[in-house]
């Protein structure tokens, strides 16, 4: 029963937020639908108000055109004016008649003569007399029906002579409402400046001339121009939510009433949809409860691994940037050593130069170790004796594992030559030693052994620690997989070791017995040749002329100065550029035999982009690039360019530039 209650409580806990979310979603959908309908109504009201303004102002313009006609000069030529008035009335279907009054309200002219003249509407008449500006009067009912007077002054000699009146018919405005194509249950109403109904989409003949409802009157009084929403009852006493727009030019307004029943119908539809959603939610919640706990732990583990990977990546980028700057410094140091070797002829100088060279190589080695950690170094495969690598690393391993762990090495009797990156091999040994240390918190034995069998070299690291459980043994080489606590490991060490073995053409294996330790073995192909011993003798200075013309590009001025001096001392003609743009300009202006460029440079183009542009323009140009970053170097090499690692070996660069045209750089 207790288990049942726990499951029931868990189900309720899962359903409560789902129900709340469904209710909130339904409410939001209703609000969105209401807002959409109201926005549409306001837009329709604004559109119709603008159209009505156009009609009224067109009537005012037409009346003003008649008012300046010469037929109304003093004295007025009324027969001739009748011809003009009849022609204008035929061009304006909204016009019911044209009338002319003097200042004393006496009618002087009407076209056509029937029906009888409308009431004078003294308010608008007196406004024209007082202001000498056009005015639109209030709606009037005559024998012929409802009319709206539009009045303009007739001025001659700076004095008002007459008041010209155009009587317009409201039924034309009624037709404009029909052209709006509003929903059938929406009621569209047009009120004039005085709040009297001019036209209506429903029962217009009943309510024409009526005063606007209190709610509409209050809304009109709140603003001079613009629109909005208000609630109330329409002239048929039906509750509505109304949108309106009031013109700032004429003071007329358009009101669109949306019945409250329509919004209630939308609420009912939303409620039905909510019910269907809840039924679906109930069905899915059961599946959710089953999967939730299972996924929780897996997701937490993935997030922890990604967080550690992000930290490692950030630190790697920082390390790579520092290493890049140091590589430029080392290029200057080692380059000047190469230059001095060509300059100095005293045999005793060689020992000093050799000391500088060895120090530079040691610094370069440390920088490459940083770049291996940053996963940004240029891979430098060399023929390496694994025995010597183990011997050179054992001191660092002993410091790493501590005094509680005994480190023992077993070397093969034969040299264990393999083609591999020596720095990455050292990093793999340190990673394996660190894993062994963590598996032996109370101390133990660590054995590093090498063995050569036929065409294969085996490097094994064995510990006497806790061992790896059989169920996870097959996953230890996966990236980010680790059995350590969240702050003890990233799950990258064994995966990098596995990748190193594969890149060297070999494999990595692990054997373990729970409680008795684990052994990781790298099986690598035996190298066919032996490494070449570098010739450290002084190199004779080459001829001073006749060498290739070289364009040297690097954003570091010290690197340019060192490399450029060395190449010039080798008899080459060198021009220097600080970026790709300057280099392209020189390529256009001068002939060159070779382009030497750093890959990582600021600007729109890096070294790889510069090399591609140069190859398009000069397919025969010899191109040599150099970089300290693995990704950029790998991309350039994949594009077919020769790439040297920083710090640059200047004698090697010279040999590449002097190689025959048929031989790649």
ZAMARGU-4260 file (C-alpha; in steps of 0.2 Angstrom, whole numbers, plus 5000, padded with zeros to 4 digits):
<rodrens>
0) 5000/5000/5000 | 5014/5012/5004 | 5022/5009/4987 | 5005/5012/4979 | 5003/5029/4988
5) 5021/5034/4983 | 5017/5030/4965 | 5001/5039/4966 | 5009/5054/4974 | 5022/5054/4960
10) 5008/5053/4947 | 4999/5068/4955 | 5015/5078/4956 | 5018/5075/4938 | 5000/5079/4933
15) 4998/5095/4943 | 5011/5105/4933 | 5004/5097/4917 | 4986/5103/4921 | 4992/5120/4926
20) 5002/5121/4909 | 4987/5116/4899 | 4976/5128/4908 | 4989/5142/4906 | 4991/5137/4887
25) 4972/5138/4885 | 4971/5155/4893 | 4985/5161/4882 | 4978/5154/4867 | 4961/5163/4871
30) 4970/5179/4874 | 4980/5178/4858 | 4964/5174/4848 | 4955/5189/4857 | 4970/5200/4854
35) 4970/5195/4835 | 4952/5199/4833 | 4953/5215/4842 | 4969/5220/4832 | 4960/5216/4816
40) 4945/5226/4821 | 4956/5241/4825 | 4965/5240/4808 | 4948/5238/4799 | 4941/5254/4808
45) 4957/5264/4804 | 4956/5258/4786 | 4937/5263/4784 | 4940/5280/4793 | 4954/5284/4781
50) 4943/5280/4766 | 4929/5291/4773 | 4941/5305/4775 | 4946/5303/4757 | 4928/5305/4751
55) 4924/5320/4763 | 4940/5329/4758 | 4938/5325/4740 | 4921/5334/4742 | 4929/5349/4751
60) 4942/5350/4737 | 4928/5349/4723 | 4918/5363/4732 | 4933/5374/4734 | 4936/5372/4715
65) 4918/5378/4712 | 4921/5392/4724 | 4935/5400/4713 | 4925/5398/4697 | 4924/5415/4688
70) 4905/5412/4686 | 4904/5417/4705 | 4913/5434/4702 | 4904/5449/4708 | 4890/5450/4701
75) 4888/5431/4700 | 4883/5423/4683 | 4872/5410/4690 | 4866/5402/4673 | 4884/5399/4668
80) 4888/5393/4686 | 4873/5380/4684 | 4882/5373/4669 | 4898/5371/4679 | 4889/5364/4694
85) 4879/5351/4684 | 4896/5345/4676 | 4904/5344/4693 | 4890/5335/4701 | 4890/5322/4687
90) 4908/5318/4691 | 4904/5315/4710 | 4892/5301/4714 | 4892/5306/4732 | 4885/5324/4729
95) 4866/5325/4730 | 4865/5344/4726 | 4875/5361/4725 | 4868/5376/4734 | 4873/5394/4735
100) 4869/5406/4750 | 4873/5424/4753 | 4879/5430/4770 | 4861/5432/4776 | 4857/5414/4774
105) 4846/5417/4758 | 4847/5403/4745 | 4853/5410/4728 | 4855/5394/4718 | 4852/5376/4719
110) 4857/5362/4706 | 4846/5352/4703 | 4831/5363/4708 | 4822/5348/4716 | 4821/5341/4729
115) 4819/5355/4741 | 4834/5363/4750 | 4840/5355/4766 | 4839/5364/4782 | 4852/5377/4785
120) 4861/5369/4799 | 4866/5386/4806 | 4881/5379/4816 | 4891/5374/4801 | 4885/5390/4791
125) 4890/5402/4805 | 4907/5393/4807 | 4911/5396/4788 | 4906/5414/4790 | 4916/5417/4805
130) 4932/5407/4800 | 4931/5409/4781 | 4936/5390/4781 | 4927/5375/4775 | 4916/5365/4787
135) 4906/5349/4787 | 4889/5350/4795 | 4878/5339/4805 | 4867/5326/4796 | 4850/5333/4791
140) 4834/5324/4787 | 4824/5332/4772 | 4809/5326/4761 | 4822/5318/4749 | 4830/5309/4764
145) 4846/5311/4774 | 4860/5323/4769 | 4876/5330/4775 | 4881/5348/4770 | 4899/5352/4766
150) 4901/5371/4766 | 4915/5382/4759 | 4917/5401/4758 | 4917/5410/4741 | 4929/5425/4744
155) 4931/5439/4732 | 4942/5454/4735 | 4946/5448/4752 | 4928/5447/4758 | 4916/5433/4760
160) 4903/5435/4746 | 4894/5418/4747 | 4893/5401/4756 | 4894/5386/4743 | 4886/5370/4750
165) 4887/5353/4743 | 4874/5341/4750 | 4881/5323/4751 | 4871/5307/4753 | 4875/5295/4767
170) 4870/5279/4757 | 4886/5281/4748 | 4895/5279/4765 | 4884/5264/4768 | 4892/5256/4752
175) 4909/5259/4759 | 4905/5249/4774 | 4900/5234/4763 | 4917/5235/4754 | 4926/5232/4771
180) 4920/5214/4771 | 4920/5213/4790 | 4913/5197/4798 | 4894/5196/4797 | 4891/5196/4816
185) 4902/5212/4818 | 4893/5228/4818 | 4901/5243/4809 | 4895/5261/4813 | 4901/5278/4806
190) 4898/5293/4818 | 4901/5311/4812 | 4909/5325/4823 | 4893/5328/4833 | 4892/5309/4837
195) 4877/5306/4826 | 4876/5290/4816 | 4879/5292/4798 | 4880/5274/4792 | 4878/5256/4799
200) 4881/5239/4793 | 4865/5233/4801 | 4848/5242/4803 | 4855/5258/4796 | 4838/5265/4791
205) 4832/5263/4809 | 4847/5271/4818 | 4853/5284/4806 | 4854/5301/4814 | 4854/5293/4831
210) 4866/5299/4845 | 4880/5287/4849 | 4879/5275/4864 | 4886/5282/4880 | 4901/5270/4879
215) 4905/5275/4861 | 4903/5294/4866 | 4915/5292/4881 | 4928/5283/4870 | 4927/5297/4857
220) 4929/5310/4870 | 4945/5302/4877 | 4956/5306/4862 | 4958/5319/4848 | 4963/5306/4835
225) 4968/5288/4835 | 4959/5272/4841 | 4957/5259/4854 | 4945/5247/4862 | 4930/5249/4874
230) 4917/5238/4881 | 4898/5242/4883 | 4882/5240/4874 | 4878/5245/4856 | 4862/5253/4850
235) 4853/5237/4851 | 4858/5234/4869 | 4869/5219/4865 | 4885/5218/4875 | 4900/5221/4864
240) 4919/5224/4864 | 4921/5238/4851 | 4936/5244/4842 | 4936/5262/4835 | 4946/5275/4826
245) 4943/5293/4826 | 4950/5305/4812 | 4960/5320/4817 | 4955/5328/4801 | 4936/5327/4801
250) 4932/5322/4819 | 4922/5307/4811 | 4924/5290/4819 | 4922/5272/4814 | 4916/5259/4827
255) 4917/5240/4825 | 4907/5230/4838 | 4912/5212/4841 | 4898/5203/4851 | 4902/5195/4867
260) 4895/5179/4862 | 4908/5177/4849 | 4922/5178/4862 | 4912/5165/4873 | 4911/5153/4858
265) 4930/5155/4856 | 4932/5151/4875 | 4921/5135/4873 | 4932/5129/4858 | 4947/5132/4869
270) 4940/5122/4883 | 4936/5108/4871 | 4954/5108/4865 | 4960/5109/4883 | 4950/5093/4887
275) 4958/5084/4873 | 4975/5089/4878 | 4972/5084/4896 | 4967/5066/4890 | 4982/5065/4880
280) 4993/5072/4894 | 4986/5058/4906 | 4991/5045/4894 | 5008/5052/4891 | 5012/5055/4910
285) 5012/5036/4913 | 5026/5034/4900 | 5034/5050/4907 | 5035/5043/4925 | 5043/5027/4918
290) 5057/5036/4908 | 5060/5050/4920 | 5070/5042/4933 | 5080/5031/4920 | 5085/5047/4910
295) 5089/5058/4925 | 5105/5049/4930 | 5111/5047/4912 | 5108/5066/4908 | 5117/5071/4924
300) 5132/5061/4919 | 5132/5068/4902 | 5130/5086/4908 | 5145/5083/4920 | 5155/5076/4906
305) 5151/5091/4894 | 5155/5104/4908 | 5172/5096/4911 | 5175/5095/4892 | 5170/5114/4891
310) 5183/5118/4905 | 5196/5108/4897 | 5193/5116/4880 | 5194/5134/4887 | 5210/5130/4896
315) 5217/5121/4880 | 5213/5137/4870 | 5222/5148/4883 | 5237/5136/4883 | 5237/5135/4864
320) 5238/5154/4863 | 5252/5155/4875 | 5262/5141/4865 | 5259/5150/4849 | 5267/5166/4855
325) 5282/5156/4863 | 5284/5147/4846 | 5287/5164/4838 | 5300/5168/4851 | 5308/5151/4849
330) 5308/5154/4830 | 5319/5170/4833 | 5331/5161/4845 | 5334/5146/4834 | 5334/5156/4818
335) 5348/5167/4825 | 5357/5151/4830 | 5356/5145/4812 | 5362/5163/4806 | 5377/5163/4818
340) 5382/5146/4813 | 5384/5152/4795 | 5393/5168/4802 | 5405/5161/4815 | 5420/5150/4809
345) 5429/5148/4826 | 5428/5130/4831 | 5426/5135/4850 | 5410/5145/4845 | 5401/5128/4841
350) 5400/5123/4859 | 5391/5139/4863 | 5379/5138/4849 | 5375/5120/4852 | 5371/5125/4870
355) 5359/5138/4864 | 5352/5126/4851 | 5349/5112/4864 | 5340/5125/4876 | 5329/5131/4861
360) 5325/5113/4857 | 5321/5109/4875 | 5309/5124/4876 | 5301/5119/4860 | 5298/5102/4867
365) 5289/5109/4882 | 5279/5120/4871 | 5274/5105/4861 | 5269/5096/4877 | 5257/5111/4881
370) 5250/5110/4863 | 5247/5091/4865 | 5237/5096/4881 | 5228/5110/4871 | 5225/5097/4856
375) 5231/5111/4845 | 5249/5106/4841 | 5255/5101/4824 | 5258/5082/4824 | 5277/5078/4822
380) 5279/5060/4818 | 5297/5053/4821 | 5306/5037/4823 | 5307/5035/4842 | 5314/5021/4853
385) 5301/5017/4865 | 5314/5011/4878 | 5322/5028/4878 | 5305/5037/4880 | 5301/5026/4895
390) 5318/5030/4902 | 5316/5049/4900 | 5299/5049/4907 | 5301/5038/4922 | 5307/5052/4934
395) 5292/5062/4930 | 5281/5047/4932 | 5289/5044/4950 | 5285/5062/4955 | 5267/5060/4948
400) 5262/5044/4957 | 5271/5048/4974 | 5282/5038/4986 | 5268/5025/4991 | 5269/5017/4973
405) 5284/5008/4967 | 5288/5011/4949 | 5297/4997/4940 | 5303/4996/4921 | 5306/4981/4910
410) 5315/4985/4894 | 5316/4975/4879 | 5334/4969/4874 | 5331/4975/4856 | 5328/4993/4851
415) 5309/4997/4850 | 5309/5009/4836 | 5291/5015/4831 | 5285/5029/4820 | 5275/5041/4832
420) 5274/5058/4839 | 5286/5057/4854 | 5277/5071/4864 | 5260/5063/4863 | 5269/5046/4868
425) 5276/5054/4883 | 5258/5062/4887 | 5250/5045/4885 | 5263/5037/4897 | 5259/5051/4910
430) 5240/5048/4908 | 5242/5030/4911 | 5252/5032/4926 | 5240/5045/4933 | 5226/5032/4930
435) 5236/5019/4939 | 5239/5031/4954 | 5221/5034/4956 | 5217/5015/4956 | 5230/5013/4970
440) 5225/5026/4984 | 5234/5015/4997 | 5249/5012/4987 | 5255/4998/4976 | 5266/4993/4961
445) 5267/5001/4944 | 5276/4991/4930 | 5280/4999/4913 | 5287/4986/4901 | 5292/4985/4883
450) 5294/4970/4871 | 5298/4968/4853 | 5291/4953/4844 | 5294/4951/4825 | 5286/4967/4817
455) 5278/4974/4833 | 5282/4984/4848 | 5272/4982/4864 | 5271/4995/4878 | 5262/4990/4893
460) 5257/4999/4909 | 5251/4988/4923 | 5245/4992/4941 | 5240/4982/4957 | 5225/4993/4960
465) 5206/4990/4962 | 5203/4985/4944 | 5189/4989/4932 | 5172/4980/4933 | 5169/4968/4919
470) 5152/4977/4914 | 5161/4994/4910 | 5178/4987/4903 | 5173/4989/4885 | 5169/5007/4888
475) 5185/5014/4895 | 5191/5020/4879 | 5176/5030/4875 | 5178/5049/4876 | 5171/5057/4892
480) 5168/5040/4900 | 5176/5039/4918 | 5173/5030/4934 | 5181/5043/4944 | 5171/5056/4954
485) 5165/5072/4946 | 5181/5082/4951 | 5194/5068/4948 | 5193/5065/4929 | 5187/5070/4912
490) 5186/5054/4904 | 5198/5060/4890 | 5215/5052/4895 | 5212/5034/4889 | 5202/5040/4874
495) 5218/5051/4869 | 5229/5036/4872 | 5218/5025/4861 | 5218/5038/4847 | 5237/5040/4848
500) 5239/5021/4845 | 5227/5021/4830 | 5236/5036/4822 | 5252/5026/4823 | 5244/5011/4815
505) 5242/5001/4831 | 5229/4997/4844 | 5226/4999/4862 | 5220/4986/4874 | 5215/4984/4892
510) 5214/4968/4903 | 5208/4969/4921 | 5203/4958/4936 | 5193/4966/4949 | 5203/4968/4965
515) 5219/4963/4956 | 5223/4978/4945 | 5223/4982/4926 | 5235/4982/4912 | 5234/4994/4897
520) 5244/4988/4882 | 5249/4998/4866 | 5253/4987/4851 | 5263/4998/4838 | 5271/4993/4821
525) 5290/4991/4822 | 5298/5005/4812 | 5308/4999/4797 | 5322/5012/4798 | 5332/5021/4811
530) 5332/5039/4815 | 5345/5050/4806 | 5358/5058/4817 | 5358/5077/4814 | 5374/5084/4807
535) 5379/5098/4819 | 5395/5103/4810 | 5396/5121/4804 | 5388/5124/4787 | 5397/5133/4774
540) 5390/5150/4769 | 5381/5149/4752 | 5384/5160/4737 | 5379/5178/4739 | 5368/5178/4724
545) 5358/5168/4712 | 5345/5161/4724 | 5326/5162/4722 | 5316/5177/4725 | 5305/5174/4741
550) 5290/5183/4748 | 5290/5181/4767 | 5274/5185/4776 | 5272/5185/4795 | 5263/5197/4807
555) 5277/5195/4819 | 5291/5208/4815 | 5304/5199/4825 | 5300/5182/4815 | 5301/5191/4799
560) 5317/5199/4803 | 5325/5183/4808 | 5319/5172/4794 | 5322/5186/4781 | 5340/5188/4787
565) 5343/5170/4786 | 5336/5168/4769 | 5346/5183/4762 | 5362/5176/4770 | 5358/5161/4760
570) 5359/5171/4744 | 5340/5173/4742 | 5331/5189/4737 | 5318/5192/4751 | 5303/5204/4751
575) 5293/5205/4768 | 5274/5208/4771 | 5265/5210/4787 | 5248/5203/4781 | 5239/5194/4767
580) 5233/5210/4759 | 5251/5218/4758 | 5257/5201/4751 | 5244/5200/4737 | 5249/5218/4732
585) 5267/5213/4731 | 5263/5197/4721 | 5254/5208/4708 | 5268/5220/4707 | 5284/5209/4707
590) 5289/5192/4701 | 5293/5179/4715 | 5299/5161/4714 | 5292/5156/4732 | 5280/5161/4745
595) 5284/5158/4763 | 5270/5162/4776 | 5263/5160/4793 | 5246/5152/4793 | 5238/5161/4809
600) 5238/5179/4805 | 5225/5193/4808 | 5215/5201/4794 | 5202/5195/4781 | 5214/5181/4774
605) 5225/5170/4784 | 5240/5161/4777 | 5230/5147/4770 | 5219/5159/4761 | 5234/5169/4755
610) 5241/5153/4748 | 5225/5148/4738 | 5224/5166/4731 | 5243/5165/4726 | 5241/5147/4718
615) 5226/5154/4707 | 5237/5168/4701 | 5254/5159/4700 | 5252/5140/4698 | 5271/5138/4697
620) 5274/5147/4713 | 5283/5136/4727 | 5273/5138/4743 | 5279/5134/4761 | 5268/5138/4776
625) 5272/5136/4794 | 5261/5135/4810 | 5260/5130/4828 | 5242/5125/4828 | 5237/5107/4822
630) 5220/5111/4815 | 5226/5125/4804 | 5241/5115/4798 | 5231/5100/4795 | 5219/5110/4784
635) 5233/5118/4774 | 5242/5101/4772 | 5225/5093/4765 | 5224/5107/4753 | 5241/5101/4746
640) 5253/5114/4753 | 5270/5111/4762 | 5268/5114/4780 | 5283/5117/4793 | 5280/5117/4812
645) 5285/5131/4823 | 5298/5135/4829 | 5304/5134/4811 | 5319/5124/4806 | 5328/5137/4795
650) 5340/5125/4787 | 5326/5114/4782 | 5316/5129/4775 | 5331/5133/4765 | 5333/5115/4758
655) 5314/5116/4753 | 5316/5132/4744 | 5331/5127/4734 | 5323/5110/4729 | 5321/5107/4710
660) 5305/5112/4703 | 5300/5094/4700 | 5302/5090/4718 | 5288/5096/4730 | 5293/5108/4744
</rodrens>
